[in-house]
Amino acid sequence: MGSFAFVDAVVTVNAVNLSQFVRQATITASADQLEDTAMGDQFRSRLGGLKDWTVALEFNEDYVAGGVDQTLWPLLGTVVTVSVKATSAAVSATNPLYSGPVVVSAHTPVGGSVGDLATVGVTWQGAGALSRATA
């Protein structure tokens, strides 16, 4: 695939495609670092531990049927599946689909300053494994 402009991402929340409202999508995966340095070691030593992940999304706010607010509001406090892929092309080794369960722990349905574009941002923690599909 090489370099590309990030202009065609596909984002679903609880099986609802919200791509037309998405301004930004970021998935961050991490692993705990467990130090296992022992006497006699000259440098610190570490192992990978438990993995974790978060998804951060920013949307142009919209209150229409099937829009951002109608989709997110009833999900507050629940665990749902979020999926993100970089382009609308088919899932493949060069366009993987990342998906997994998240806790919808927060939603800010209204916010902004006078004259600003109405947007809503969310950051949710993974509630299980993040998968990477290539087929």
Rosetta constraint file for C-alpha pairs under 8 A:
AtomPair CA 1 CA 94 HARMONIC 6.16 0.50
AtomPair CA 6 CA 86 HARMONIC 6.82 0.50
AtomPair CA 6 CA 87 HARMONIC 7.61 0.50
AtomPair CA 7 CA 87 HARMONIC 7.61 0.50
AtomPair CA 8 CA 86 HARMONIC 6.70 0.50
AtomPair CA 8 CA 87 HARMONIC 4.77 0.50
AtomPair CA 8 CA 88 HARMONIC 5.96 0.50
AtomPair CA 9 CA 19 HARMONIC 6.70 0.50
AtomPair CA 9 CA 84 HARMONIC 7.09 0.50
AtomPair CA 9 CA 85 HARMONIC 5.74 0.50
AtomPair CA 9 CA 86 HARMONIC 4.46 0.50
AtomPair CA 9 CA 87 HARMONIC 4.46 0.50
AtomPair CA 9 CA 88 HARMONIC 6.14 0.50
AtomPair CA 10 CA 17 HARMONIC 7.33 0.50
AtomPair CA 10 CA 18 HARMONIC 7.71 0.50
AtomPair CA 10 CA 19 HARMONIC 5.14 0.50
AtomPair CA 10 CA 83 HARMONIC 7.88 0.50
AtomPair CA 10 CA 84 HARMONIC 5.62 0.50
AtomPair CA 10 CA 85 HARMONIC 5.35 0.50
AtomPair CA 10 CA 86 HARMONIC 6.54 0.50
AtomPair CA 10 CA 87 HARMONIC 6.18 0.50
AtomPair CA 10 CA 88 HARMONIC 5.85 0.50
AtomPair CA 11 CA 17 HARMONIC 5.95 0.50
AtomPair CA 11 CA 18 HARMONIC 5.79 0.50
AtomPair CA 11 CA 19 HARMONIC 5.05 0.50
AtomPair CA 11 CA 22 HARMONIC 7.49 0.50
AtomPair CA 11 CA 25 HARMONIC 7.89 0.50
AtomPair CA 11 CA 82 HARMONIC 7.33 0.50
AtomPair CA 11 CA 83 HARMONIC 5.69 0.50
AtomPair CA 11 CA 84 HARMONIC 4.64 0.50
AtomPair CA 11 CA 85 HARMONIC 6.84 0.50
AtomPair CA 12 CA 16 HARMONIC 5.13 0.50
AtomPair CA 12 CA 17 HARMONIC 4.32 0.50
AtomPair CA 12 CA 18 HARMONIC 5.67 0.50
AtomPair CA 12 CA 19 HARMONIC 7.07 0.50
AtomPair CA 12 CA 82 HARMONIC 5.63 0.50
AtomPair CA 12 CA 83 HARMONIC 5.25 0.50
AtomPair CA 12 CA 84 HARMONIC 6.70 0.50
AtomPair CA 13 CA 17 HARMONIC 6.68 0.50
AtomPair CA 13 CA 18 HARMONIC 7.13 0.50
AtomPair CA 13 CA 71 HARMONIC 7.90 0.50
AtomPair CA 13 CA 80 HARMONIC 7.12 0.50
AtomPair CA 13 CA 81 HARMONIC 6.09 0.50
AtomPair CA 13 CA 82 HARMONIC 4.62 0.50
AtomPair CA 13 CA 83 HARMONIC 6.74 0.50
AtomPair CA 14 CA 80 HARMONIC 5.34 0.50
AtomPair CA 14 CA 81 HARMONIC 5.18 0.50
AtomPair CA 14 CA 82 HARMONIC 6.26 0.50
AtomPair CA 15 CA 81 HARMONIC 7.28 0.50
AtomPair CA 15 CA 82 HARMONIC 7.67 0.50
AtomPair CA 16 CA 66 HARMONIC 7.64 0.50
AtomPair CA 16 CA 71 HARMONIC 7.42 0.50
AtomPair CA 18 CA 22 HARMONIC 6.59 0.50
AtomPair CA 18 CA 67 HARMONIC 7.13 0.50
AtomPair CA 18 CA 68 HARMONIC 6.94 0.50
AtomPair CA 21 CA 59 HARMONIC 5.15 0.50
AtomPair CA 21 CA 60 HARMONIC 5.11 0.50
AtomPair CA 21 CA 61 HARMONIC 7.21 0.50
AtomPair CA 21 CA 62 HARMONIC 7.86 0.50
AtomPair CA 21 CA 67 HARMONIC 7.89 0.50
AtomPair CA 21 CA 68 HARMONIC 7.31 0.50
AtomPair CA 22 CA 57 HARMONIC 7.20 0.50
AtomPair CA 22 CA 58 HARMONIC 5.96 0.50
AtomPair CA 22 CA 59 HARMONIC 4.46 0.50
AtomPair CA 22 CA 60 HARMONIC 6.42 0.50
AtomPair CA 23 CA 57 HARMONIC 7.63 0.50
AtomPair CA 23 CA 58 HARMONIC 5.37 0.50
AtomPair CA 23 CA 59 HARMONIC 5.32 0.50
AtomPair CA 23 CA 60 HARMONIC 6.64 0.50
AtomPair CA 24 CA 56 HARMONIC 7.81 0.50
AtomPair CA 24 CA 57 HARMONIC 5.58 0.50
AtomPair CA 24 CA 58 HARMONIC 5.00 0.50
AtomPair CA 24 CA 59 HARMONIC 7.11 0.50
AtomPair CA 25 CA 55 HARMONIC 7.33 0.50
AtomPair CA 25 CA 56 HARMONIC 5.82 0.50
AtomPair CA 25 CA 57 HARMONIC 4.63 0.50
AtomPair CA 25 CA 58 HARMONIC 6.62 0.50
AtomPair CA 25 CA 84 HARMONIC 7.74 0.50
AtomPair CA 26 CA 55 HARMONIC 5.68 0.50
AtomPair CA 26 CA 56 HARMONIC 5.12 0.50
AtomPair CA 26 CA 57 HARMONIC 6.51 0.50
AtomPair CA 27 CA 53 HARMONIC 7.10 0.50
AtomPair CA 27 CA 54 HARMONIC 5.78 0.50
AtomPair CA 27 CA 55 HARMONIC 4.46 0.50
AtomPair CA 27 CA 56 HARMONIC 6.43 0.50
AtomPair CA 28 CA 53 HARMONIC 5.46 0.50
AtomPair CA 28 CA 54 HARMONIC 5.37 0.50
AtomPair CA 28 CA 55 HARMONIC 6.42 0.50
AtomPair CA 29 CA 51 HARMONIC 7.25 0.50
AtomPair CA 29 CA 52 HARMONIC 5.85 0.50
AtomPair CA 29 CA 53 HARMONIC 4.25 0.50
AtomPair CA 29 CA 54 HARMONIC 6.66 0.50
AtomPair CA 30 CA 51 HARMONIC 5.59 0.50
AtomPair CA 30 CA 52 HARMONIC 5.31 0.50
AtomPair CA 30 CA 53 HARMONIC 6.03 0.50
AtomPair CA 31 CA 48 HARMONIC 6.04 0.50
AtomPair CA 31 CA 49 HARMONIC 5.75 0.50
AtomPair CA 31 CA 50 HARMONIC 5.53 0.50
AtomPair CA 31 CA 51 HARMONIC 4.13 0.50
AtomPair CA 31 CA 52 HARMONIC 6.09 0.50
AtomPair CA 32 CA 48 HARMONIC 5.86 0.50
AtomPair CA 32 CA 49 HARMONIC 4.67 0.50
AtomPair CA 32 CA 50 HARMONIC 5.47 0.50
AtomPair CA 32 CA 51 HARMONIC 6.35 0.50
AtomPair CA 33 CA 46 HARMONIC 6.12 0.50
AtomPair CA 33 CA 47 HARMONIC 5.81 0.50
AtomPair CA 33 CA 48 HARMONIC 5.10 0.50
AtomPair CA 33 CA 49 HARMONIC 5.83 0.50
AtomPair CA 34 CA 46 HARMONIC 5.34 0.50
AtomPair CA 34 CA 47 HARMONIC 5.06 0.50
AtomPair CA 34 CA 48 HARMONIC 6.14 0.50
AtomPair CA 34 CA 49 HARMONIC 6.08 0.50
AtomPair CA 35 CA 44 HARMONIC 7.21 0.50
AtomPair CA 35 CA 45 HARMONIC 5.81 0.50
AtomPair CA 35 CA 46 HARMONIC 4.30 0.50
AtomPair CA 35 CA 47 HARMONIC 6.34 0.50
AtomPair CA 36 CA 44 HARMONIC 7.61 0.50
AtomPair CA 36 CA 45 HARMONIC 5.50 0.50
AtomPair CA 36 CA 46 HARMONIC 5.43 0.50
AtomPair CA 36 CA 47 HARMONIC 6.89 0.50
AtomPair CA 37 CA 41 HARMONIC 6.45 0.50
AtomPair CA 37 CA 43 HARMONIC 7.59 0.50
AtomPair CA 37 CA 44 HARMONIC 5.23 0.50
AtomPair CA 37 CA 45 HARMONIC 4.85 0.50
AtomPair CA 37 CA 46 HARMONIC 7.04 0.50
AtomPair CA 52 CA 125 HARMONIC 7.95 0.50
AtomPair CA 52 CA 126 HARMONIC 6.62 0.50
AtomPair CA 52 CA 129 HARMONIC 7.89 0.50
AtomPair CA 53 CA 125 HARMONIC 6.18 0.50
AtomPair CA 53 CA 126 HARMONIC 5.21 0.50
AtomPair CA 53 CA 130 HARMONIC 7.09 0.50
AtomPair CA 54 CA 102 HARMONIC 7.92 0.50
AtomPair CA 54 CA 123 HARMONIC 6.82 0.50
AtomPair CA 54 CA 124 HARMONIC 5.57 0.50
AtomPair CA 54 CA 125 HARMONIC 4.46 0.50
AtomPair CA 54 CA 126 HARMONIC 5.43 0.50
AtomPair CA 55 CA 123 HARMONIC 5.64 0.50
AtomPair CA 55 CA 124 HARMONIC 5.48 0.50
AtomPair CA 55 CA 125 HARMONIC 6.68 0.50
AtomPair CA 55 CA 126 HARMONIC 7.56 0.50
AtomPair CA 56 CA 121 HARMONIC 7.32 0.50
AtomPair CA 56 CA 122 HARMONIC 5.67 0.50
AtomPair CA 56 CA 123 HARMONIC 4.24 0.50
AtomPair CA 56 CA 124 HARMONIC 6.54 0.50
AtomPair CA 57 CA 121 HARMONIC 5.66 0.50
AtomPair CA 57 CA 122 HARMONIC 5.40 0.50
AtomPair CA 57 CA 123 HARMONIC 6.46 0.50
AtomPair CA 58 CA 119 HARMONIC 6.91 0.50
AtomPair CA 58 CA 120 HARMONIC 5.70 0.50
AtomPair CA 58 CA 121 HARMONIC 4.21 0.50
AtomPair CA 58 CA 122 HARMONIC 6.46 0.50
AtomPair CA 59 CA 68 HARMONIC 7.31 0.50
AtomPair CA 59 CA 119 HARMONIC 5.49 0.50
AtomPair CA 59 CA 120 HARMONIC 5.30 0.50
AtomPair CA 59 CA 121 HARMONIC 6.28 0.50
AtomPair CA 60 CA 68 HARMONIC 7.99 0.50
AtomPair CA 60 CA 117 HARMONIC 7.56 0.50
AtomPair CA 60 CA 118 HARMONIC 6.14 0.50
AtomPair CA 60 CA 119 HARMONIC 4.42 0.50
AtomPair CA 60 CA 120 HARMONIC 6.49 0.50
AtomPair CA 61 CA 67 HARMONIC 7.92 0.50
AtomPair CA 61 CA 68 HARMONIC 6.09 0.50
AtomPair CA 61 CA 69 HARMONIC 7.11 0.50
AtomPair CA 61 CA 118 HARMONIC 5.44 0.50
AtomPair CA 61 CA 119 HARMONIC 4.71 0.50
AtomPair CA 61 CA 120 HARMONIC 5.82 0.50
AtomPair CA 62 CA 67 HARMONIC 5.55 0.50
AtomPair CA 62 CA 68 HARMONIC 5.62 0.50
AtomPair CA 62 CA 69 HARMONIC 6.41 0.50
AtomPair CA 63 CA 67 HARMONIC 5.66 0.50
AtomPair CA 63 CA 68 HARMONIC 6.49 0.50
AtomPair CA 63 CA 69 HARMONIC 5.36 0.50
AtomPair CA 63 CA 70 HARMONIC 6.29 0.50
AtomPair CA 64 CA 68 HARMONIC 7.82 0.50
AtomPair CA 64 CA 69 HARMONIC 7.86 0.50
AtomPair CA 64 CA 70 HARMONIC 7.12 0.50
AtomPair CA 65 CA 70 HARMONIC 6.31 0.50
AtomPair CA 66 CA 70 HARMONIC 6.02 0.50
AtomPair CA 66 CA 71 HARMONIC 6.11 0.50
AtomPair CA 67 CA 71 HARMONIC 6.03 0.50
AtomPair CA 68 CA 72 HARMONIC 6.02 0.50
AtomPair CA 69 CA 73 HARMONIC 5.62 0.50
AtomPair CA 69 CA 109 HARMONIC 6.36 0.50
AtomPair CA 70 CA 74 HARMONIC 7.24 0.50
AtomPair CA 71 CA 75 HARMONIC 7.26 0.50
AtomPair CA 72 CA 76 HARMONIC 6.81 0.50
AtomPair CA 72 CA 107 HARMONIC 7.12 0.50
AtomPair CA 73 CA 107 HARMONIC 6.99 0.50
AtomPair CA 73 CA 109 HARMONIC 7.65 0.50
AtomPair CA 75 CA 79 HARMONIC 7.72 0.50
AtomPair CA 75 CA 80 HARMONIC 7.64 0.50
AtomPair CA 75 CA 104 HARMONIC 6.34 0.50
AtomPair CA 76 CA 104 HARMONIC 5.18 0.50
AtomPair CA 76 CA 105 HARMONIC 6.08 0.50
AtomPair CA 76 CA 106 HARMONIC 6.44 0.50
AtomPair CA 76 CA 107 HARMONIC 6.93 0.50
AtomPair CA 77 CA 103 HARMONIC 6.68 0.50
AtomPair CA 77 CA 104 HARMONIC 5.40 0.50
AtomPair CA 77 CA 105 HARMONIC 5.45 0.50
AtomPair CA 77 CA 106 HARMONIC 7.70 0.50
AtomPair CA 78 CA 103 HARMONIC 5.85 0.50
AtomPair CA 78 CA 104 HARMONIC 5.65 0.50
AtomPair CA 78 CA 105 HARMONIC 7.63 0.50
AtomPair CA 79 CA 101 HARMONIC 6.19 0.50
AtomPair CA 79 CA 102 HARMONIC 5.40 0.50
AtomPair CA 79 CA 103 HARMONIC 4.55 0.50
AtomPair CA 79 CA 104 HARMONIC 6.16 0.50
AtomPair CA 79 CA 127 HARMONIC 7.16 0.50
AtomPair CA 80 CA 101 HARMONIC 5.25 0.50
AtomPair CA 80 CA 102 HARMONIC 5.62 0.50
AtomPair CA 80 CA 103 HARMONIC 6.74 0.50
AtomPair CA 80 CA 104 HARMONIC 7.28 0.50
AtomPair CA 81 CA 99 HARMONIC 6.78 0.50
AtomPair CA 81 CA 100 HARMONIC 5.25 0.50
AtomPair CA 81 CA 101 HARMONIC 4.26 0.50
AtomPair CA 81 CA 102 HARMONIC 6.18 0.50
AtomPair CA 82 CA 99 HARMONIC 5.53 0.50
AtomPair CA 82 CA 100 HARMONIC 5.75 0.50
AtomPair CA 82 CA 101 HARMONIC 6.26 0.50
AtomPair CA 82 CA 102 HARMONIC 6.86 0.50
AtomPair CA 83 CA 97 HARMONIC 6.78 0.50
AtomPair CA 83 CA 98 HARMONIC 5.55 0.50
AtomPair CA 83 CA 99 HARMONIC 4.08 0.50
AtomPair CA 83 CA 100 HARMONIC 6.67 0.50
AtomPair CA 84 CA 97 HARMONIC 5.87 0.50
AtomPair CA 84 CA 98 HARMONIC 5.36 0.50
AtomPair CA 84 CA 99 HARMONIC 6.42 0.50
AtomPair CA 85 CA 91 HARMONIC 7.85 0.50
AtomPair CA 85 CA 95 HARMONIC 6.59 0.50
AtomPair CA 85 CA 96 HARMONIC 6.08 0.50
AtomPair CA 85 CA 97 HARMONIC 4.69 0.50
AtomPair CA 85 CA 98 HARMONIC 6.28 0.50
AtomPair CA 86 CA 95 HARMONIC 6.37 0.50
AtomPair CA 86 CA 96 HARMONIC 7.58 0.50
AtomPair CA 86 CA 97 HARMONIC 7.87 0.50
AtomPair CA 87 CA 95 HARMONIC 6.78 0.50
AtomPair CA 89 CA 95 HARMONIC 7.15 0.50
AtomPair CA 90 CA 95 HARMONIC 7.08 0.50
AtomPair CA 91 CA 95 HARMONIC 5.27 0.50
AtomPair CA 91 CA 96 HARMONIC 5.47 0.50
AtomPair CA 91 CA 97 HARMONIC 6.12 0.50
AtomPair CA 91 CA 133 HARMONIC 7.21 0.50
AtomPair CA 91 CA 134 HARMONIC 5.63 0.50
AtomPair CA 91 CA 135 HARMONIC 5.54 0.50
AtomPair CA 92 CA 96 HARMONIC 5.53 0.50
AtomPair CA 92 CA 133 HARMONIC 7.58 0.50
AtomPair CA 92 CA 134 HARMONIC 4.29 0.50
AtomPair CA 92 CA 135 HARMONIC 5.04 0.50
AtomPair CA 93 CA 134 HARMONIC 4.68 0.50
AtomPair CA 93 CA 135 HARMONIC 7.13 0.50
AtomPair CA 94 CA 134 HARMONIC 7.64 0.50
AtomPair CA 95 CA 134 HARMONIC 6.99 0.50
AtomPair CA 96 CA 132 HARMONIC 6.17 0.50
AtomPair CA 96 CA 133 HARMONIC 5.48 0.50
AtomPair CA 96 CA 134 HARMONIC 4.84 0.50
AtomPair CA 96 CA 135 HARMONIC 7.85 0.50
AtomPair CA 97 CA 131 HARMONIC 7.89 0.50
AtomPair CA 97 CA 132 HARMONIC 5.59 0.50
AtomPair CA 97 CA 133 HARMONIC 5.09 0.50
AtomPair CA 97 CA 134 HARMONIC 6.64 0.50
AtomPair CA 98 CA 130 HARMONIC 6.69 0.50
AtomPair CA 98 CA 131 HARMONIC 5.55 0.50
AtomPair CA 98 CA 132 HARMONIC 4.65 0.50
AtomPair CA 98 CA 133 HARMONIC 6.51 0.50
AtomPair CA 99 CA 130 HARMONIC 5.65 0.50
AtomPair CA 99 CA 131 HARMONIC 5.35 0.50
AtomPair CA 99 CA 132 HARMONIC 6.77 0.50
AtomPair CA 100 CA 126 HARMONIC 7.01 0.50
AtomPair CA 100 CA 127 HARMONIC 7.70 0.50
AtomPair CA 100 CA 128 HARMONIC 6.69 0.50
AtomPair CA 100 CA 129 HARMONIC 6.02 0.50
AtomPair CA 100 CA 130 HARMONIC 4.70 0.50
AtomPair CA 100 CA 131 HARMONIC 6.13 0.50
AtomPair CA 101 CA 126 HARMONIC 5.82 0.50
AtomPair CA 101 CA 127 HARMONIC 5.20 0.50
AtomPair CA 101 CA 128 HARMONIC 5.77 0.50
AtomPair CA 101 CA 129 HARMONIC 7.30 0.50
AtomPair CA 101 CA 130 HARMONIC 7.51 0.50
AtomPair CA 102 CA 124 HARMONIC 6.10 0.50
AtomPair CA 102 CA 125 HARMONIC 5.57 0.50
AtomPair CA 102 CA 126 HARMONIC 4.31 0.50
AtomPair CA 102 CA 127 HARMONIC 4.74 0.50
AtomPair CA 102 CA 128 HARMONIC 7.35 0.50
AtomPair CA 103 CA 124 HARMONIC 6.10 0.50
AtomPair CA 103 CA 125 HARMONIC 6.01 0.50
AtomPair CA 103 CA 126 HARMONIC 6.53 0.50
AtomPair CA 103 CA 127 HARMONIC 5.94 0.50
AtomPair CA 104 CA 124 HARMONIC 6.04 0.50
AtomPair CA 104 CA 125 HARMONIC 8.00 0.50
AtomPair CA 105 CA 124 HARMONIC 6.53 0.50
AtomPair CA 106 CA 122 HARMONIC 6.91 0.50
AtomPair CA 106 CA 123 HARMONIC 7.79 0.50
AtomPair CA 106 CA 124 HARMONIC 7.64 0.50
AtomPair CA 107 CA 120 HARMONIC 8.00 0.50
AtomPair CA 107 CA 121 HARMONIC 7.84 0.50
AtomPair CA 107 CA 122 HARMONIC 6.39 0.50
AtomPair CA 108 CA 120 HARMONIC 6.45 0.50
AtomPair CA 108 CA 121 HARMONIC 7.46 0.50
AtomPair CA 108 CA 122 HARMONIC 7.78 0.50
AtomPair CA 109 CA 120 HARMONIC 6.85 0.50
AtomPair CA 110 CA 118 HARMONIC 7.95 0.50
AtomPair CA 110 CA 120 HARMONIC 7.51 0.50
AtomPair CA 111 CA 118 HARMONIC 7.19 0.50
AtomPair CA 111 CA 119 HARMONIC 7.56 0.50
AtomPair CA 111 CA 120 HARMONIC 7.40 0.50
AtomPair CA 112 CA 116 HARMONIC 6.30 0.50
AtomPair CA 112 CA 117 HARMONIC 7.67 0.50
AtomPair CA 112 CA 118 HARMONIC 6.40 0.50
AtomPair CA 112 CA 119 HARMONIC 7.54 0.50
AtomPair CA 126 CA 130 HARMONIC 7.37 0.50
